[in-house]
Amino acid sequence: YLDIRSIEWLQDYLTGFRGAFLMVAHDRYLLDGLVERIWAIEGQKVIEFAGNYSEYLADKRRRDELQLKRYEEQQQFIRRTEEFIARFKARKDTAKRAQSRQKLLDRLERVEAPQTVPEIKIRFPEAGTVHGKAFELRGAGKAFGGRRLFSGVNLAVAGGEKVGVFGPNGAGKTTLLRLIAGKLEPDEGSVWRSEKTRVAYYEQGAEEKLDDSLTVLESVAQAAETYTENELKGILGMFLFPGDMVDKRVAVLSGGERSRLAIIRTLLAPSNLLILDEPTNHLDIQSRAILIDAVALYRRTVVFAAHDRFMLDRLADKTVRVEAGEVVLFPGNFAYASGRKVSTSASRFESPKRQGMRKDTRAVRQGSAPVLQPSSLPGREGRGEDSAGSGRPALAQLEQRLAQVKRDYAAAVAAMDFARARTLVQEQREVEKEIEARKADEVEEGLGPR
């Protein structure tokens, strides 16, 4: 796994790279700082989006909200129609109408509920509140095989603080965490912990120590004795173990699933000092977001080592850099400690080659067909409006307009004019929303009294 120094070197290199590149990554800052297009796997579909990862997430939230609204409206329409059919299908004078509506339901294209990540809501097991210092290192040092990792470390952390640890691979981050957890004794100095401190420790390789003979649910129940079975199933669902997955044997889980399971077991153990040693190593970007949200809800002391800059910025009240035999405490997150502002704007990293391409897109934009407006399109009754004369464009016109927007979007993406592409994405959403509204109106008109 790349440490932060290597990740930043890669980002700096790709920032100045003049060619095209394709990247599969779980590092959010890389995706925000470098990419201009996202290919996201949603369910069994590949969604293409012009923009960086944060912009894609914002767009996905909007799409999910719109789809949920459409889904709920359609479900309400289906219930009303089914009630009508059940009420009138047995009467001779209304049987035909009931049959007509049943055919309408049979032909109806069903809207699926959006696949969204459940909101993280966890009741952490109670442990005594630590007032004042949770632990303190006093002149602590440690060496292995004649190599001294660090010495003379003085570090005090108060109860309830969240501290992120970062540094190059092999610098001693894991050793520092093991000293804090009481898994190692220092060669020099001492480590003090409050008498009330109860440690929950997620160590690297914890996923390999799970009992393969247990089910997912049994494994979590073994570590979380104060929870009911339904509570555990709910928590497992939040961590992407929905439904029947809780009955899977640990032996058949993937590496990422095993890591998630080991993390859940650590989170649910009664504690007031949570120590996590590079917990994101085997996690995809969605699982990382879930972990970050869960740890944010933990109100006791947290110390975690990570190479994920987003996690270090989002969670850490303070950060500790372990490097070249030194352990240095900073009163802020990773951005503060590194003195670098991590940009989430893809335009900041645009290469000269891409800037030249952007200039060339002017001709593409001028040469592309204009977006068709309702008044310029032939419509029913020659007015470009619906048959009721409401001034709204007819469904056929909207579909024609949507096709044009999609063509313009494809041309903008091909020309790498991503600002234009983002505008067209917004326009496409608006047209699609209007099309759905017109379809709903036509269905309602078809169900009106006869």
N, C-alpha and C positions, 0 to 999 in steps of 0.2 A: 504494500500500500504506500502511496505517495504521502510524504509528510507535507506540512504547510509550505516549507521553503520550496520543495519540488513542484507543488501545485502552482505556486505563484510564478516560479520560473516558466512553467508550461504556459500559463496565462499570458505572461509578458511576451514569450516567444510567438504564440499564436496571434497576439495583438498586432505584431509587425509582419506577420506572414502574409504575402501578397497573393497566394493562391486560395482556392476553395478548400474547405475541409468539412468532414462529416464526423460528428462526435456523439458517442453514447456515454452519458455521464449522470452521476447522482449528486454532483456538487452544484448547489444552487448558484453560488457566486460565479462559477465558471459559465454556467448557462446564461446567467444574466449579463455578464460582462463581455461575452464573446459572440454569442449566436444571434442571427438575424431571422432565422426561420426555425420553427419547432415542428417536428413530426412526433406527435404524442399518440400512444396506444391507449385508446379508451374503449374498454370492453373488448370487442373483436374488430374494432375499426381503427384505422390510422387517420388521425386528424392533422391536417396541415394548417399551421398558423404563422403569419408574418409578424415577428416580434421576438422578444426574449422570454425567458421562463416566467418571470413575474407578470409580464403582460399577458402571457398565455393563461396563467392561473386566474387573473381578473376576468378574462374573456370566458373561461370555463365556468366561473361562478355565475356570470350573466346568462350563459347558455343554459346552465342547470336550472336557474330560477325560471327562465322562460319555459323550459321543457316541463318543469314541475307544474307550472300554472296551466299549460296545455293539457297535461296528463290529468290534473284534478278536474278541469272543466269537462274533459271528455268522459271521465268516470261518472261525473254528475249527470251528463247527458245520457250515458248508457243506463244508469239506474232509472232515470225518468222514463226512458223508452221501454225498458223491461217491465216496469210497473204498468205502463199503458198496455203492453202486450198481454201480460198476465190478467189484467182486468177485463179486456174486451175480446180476447180471442175466442171465447166460448159463445158469444152472442152473434146471432145471424146478421144483424144489421151493422155490426162493426168488425166482423171477422176478417173481411178483406183489408180493412185499414190496419188491423193488427198484423196480418200476414205481410203487408207492404212494409211495415216498420221492422219486422223481423228480417226481411230481405235487406233493408237498409243497414241493419246492424251487422248482418253477415258480410256485407261488402265494405264495411267501415275499416279504414286503415288505422290500426290501434297505435296509440302513442305510448311508448314505454316510459316508465318512471326513470328519472335520471339516476345514474350510479354515482352516488356521492359518498365521501368518507364520513362516518358517523362522528358526531361531536364527542370530544373526550370528556367524560365525566367519571372521575374515580374517587371513591372514598378510601383514602389511605388509612391503614391501620394506625390506631393511636399509639404514640410513644411520648414519654415525658418531654415537656418543653425545656430546652436548655437556655438558661438566661446567662448572659455574659459570653465567655469564650467556650466554643465547642471543643476545640483542641488547639495545641500550640507545640511547635517544634522549637527547641532551644539549643542552638549551636549544633544541630544534627548533621551527621555526615554518614556516607555509606560508600564502600568500595567492593568490587568483585574481581577476584583473580588478579589482585595487584593494581587494578585500574580504579582510581577514585572517581566516582560519578559526580559527587558534590560534597562540600563540607561547610561547617559553620552556618547552617541554614537556620534562620530565625523567622518563623512564620506563625501568626496567630489568626484564627478565623472565628468569627462570632456566630452564635446560634442563628439560623435562618438565612445566612448568606449563601450565595451561589458563586462558586469559584471555578473558573475554567483554566485548565493547564494545557500549555502548548509548547512545542519545541521539536527539534529534529528527531528522527528515529534513532534510538540507542542513546539518547542524552540522559535518560534516567527518570522519565515521567512515571512509568509503571513502578519503579522502585520507590519514588516519592509517595505514590498512592498506597503502596503496601505498608510503608512506614506509618502513614496516617491511620490506616485500617487496623494496625496491630498485627499484620501478617509477617512483618520483619522487624527486627530490632536494629537500631542504629549502631554503627561502630564507634561513634563519638556523639556527645550531647545526649539529649533525651527527647521523648515525645510524650506530652501530657494530654490526657483526654478527660473530659468531665465524667464524674461518676454516673451521671444520667445518660451519657452517650450510648446509643445502641446503633451499631453499624450494619448497613446492608451494602454488600460489596459485589459489584458485577466486574469480573475479571476477564481479560482476554482468554478465549478458549472455553468460556463457561458453557457454550453450546455443546461442546464435546463431552461434558460431564453429566449430561441429562440421562435419565434412565429410559432406555429405548423400549422397555417392555410396557411402559405406561401410556395411556392416551394423553392427548393434550390437556383435557380437563382434569384428569387425575394428577398430572404433573403439576399444574397450577394449584390444585387443591392441597397438594402435599406441602407447598410452601406458604399458602395463605389460609390458615386455619380459622380465621374469624369471619370468613365470607360464606354466604349461602351458595348453593349450586347455581341458582338463577343469576345472582350477582356476578359470579365468575364467568358464566356464559356471556353476560352483557359486556364485561370487560374484555373478554377474548374477541368478541365481535368488533369492539372498538379498535383492537390491534390486528384486524384483518384475519381473524379465525371465525368466520360466520357459520351458523347452522351446523351441518354434520361434520365440519372440520374439527370440532372439539372432540369427536370420537376417533380421530385418526391416531394411529400409533406414532410415537415420537420417532421411531426408527425410519419411517417413510417420509419425514419432513425434509424439505430442502435446507440448504445452509442458512438462507435468510430467515426462513420460518423458525429454525432452531434458535437463531439469535434472538428473534422476537420473543419466543417462549422463555428463554433464559432471562431476558430483560423484564418481562412481566413478573416472573418469579421473584426477582430482586425488588421490583417496585412494591410488591404486595407484602413483603416481609416487614414486620413491625420494626421501625427504625426512626431515628431522628438525625442520622448522618448517612446520607446516600452517596456512595462512591462508585463512579462509573469509569471504567478504563476503556477508552475508545469504543463506545457502544455502537457507533454508526458504521463500523467497518464492513459488515455484511448486509447492511440495510439499503434498500432502494430509496429513492427520493421521497416517495409517499410514506414509507415506514419511518423515515427520519423525521418528517413533519409531525407524525403522530407521537413519536418519542419526545420531541421538543415540547409539544403541547402538554404532554403528561407530566414531564419534569417541571414545567412552569407552574403546574398546580400543586406541586409538592412544597409545603410551607416550612419544612425544616431545612437543615444545612445540606448543601450539595457540593461535592467536589468531583469534577469530571475532566478527563483528558480527552482531547479530540483534535483531529485534523480538519474538521468541518468548520470553516470560518463563519458560516451563517449561524451554526449552533453556538459558537463562542460569542458572537455578537448578540444573539437573541436572548441567551440565558444568563450570561455571566455578569454579576455585579462587580467582580474583581477578576483579574487574570494573573496567572503565574507563568513566566517563561523559564523553561529549563533548557539551558544551552551552555556548552563549553565550561562545564563545572560550576555554573552559577544558577541560582534559583532567585528570580527577581519578581517581586510582587508589584502589580500595577492597579491603581484605584479606578479601574474601568474595564470595558469589554475589549475584544481583540482589536477593533478599529482604533481604540484609544491607545492600547499597548504598542501596536505596530506603527502608529502615526500615519496610517494610510486610510484614506476614505475609499471604500469599495463601491464603485459605481454600479448601478443597475441599469445603466443606459447603454444599449448596444452601439449607439451612434458615437460614443466616446472612443470606441476602439476601431472605428472604420478606417480601413487602410486607404492609401492614395489610389490604389487600383479601383476600389469600390467607389471612391469619390468621383473618379472619372466616369465610371459606369453610370453613376447617378445623373451626371450631366447629360449623358447620351439618352437618358430616358425621356427627355423633353420631346424629342421627335416621336417617340413611341406614344406618348400621351396625346400629342397633337394629332397623330395619325389614327388613333383608335376612334372607334365610333362613339358618339356621345351617349351618355346614359339617357335612355328614352324616358321622357316625361309622359304622364297620362294624357295630357292634351295633344301630344303629337302622335298618338297611337290610334289606329282604327279600332273602334269598339262597337258594342251592340248599339243599334239604332243610330250609328254614325256620330255618337256624341262623345265617345271615349269614356263613358260612365256606365254604371250598372243600370239594369233595366228599370229600376225604380226611380231613376233620375235624381239620385241623392247627391251627385257630384263626386262620388267615390269611384275610382277606377275599377273596371270589371276584372274578374278573376283572370281571364285570358291575358289582359294587358299586364297585370302584375306578374304573371308567370313569364311573359316576354321580357319585362323589365329585369326580372331576376336572372334570366339567362344572359342578358347583356352585362349585368354587373359581374357575373361569374367570368365572362370572357375578358372583361377589363381587368379583373383581379389576376387572372392567369397571365395576361400581358404584363402587368405591373411586376409580378413576382419574377417572371422570366427576365425582365429588364433590371431586376434588383432595385426597383423603386418601392421600398418597403413603407415609406410614409404614405404613398398613394394606396398601397395594398391595405394598410390599416384602415384608412378612410373607407375603402370599398367593403371591408369586412363589416364595419358598422352599418353601412348602407344595406348590405345583404341581410343582416339580422332584422333591420327595420322592414324590408320588403317581405321577408319570410313571415314576420309577425303579422303583417297586414294580410298576407295570403291565408294564414290560418284563421284570421278573423272573418274573412270573406267566406271561407269554407264553412265555418261554424254558422254564419248567417244563412247560407243556402240550405244547410241541414235543418235549421230551425224553421225556415220557410216551408220545407218539405214536410215538416211535422205539424204544421199549423192546421187549424180546423178546416174541414172540408164540407 
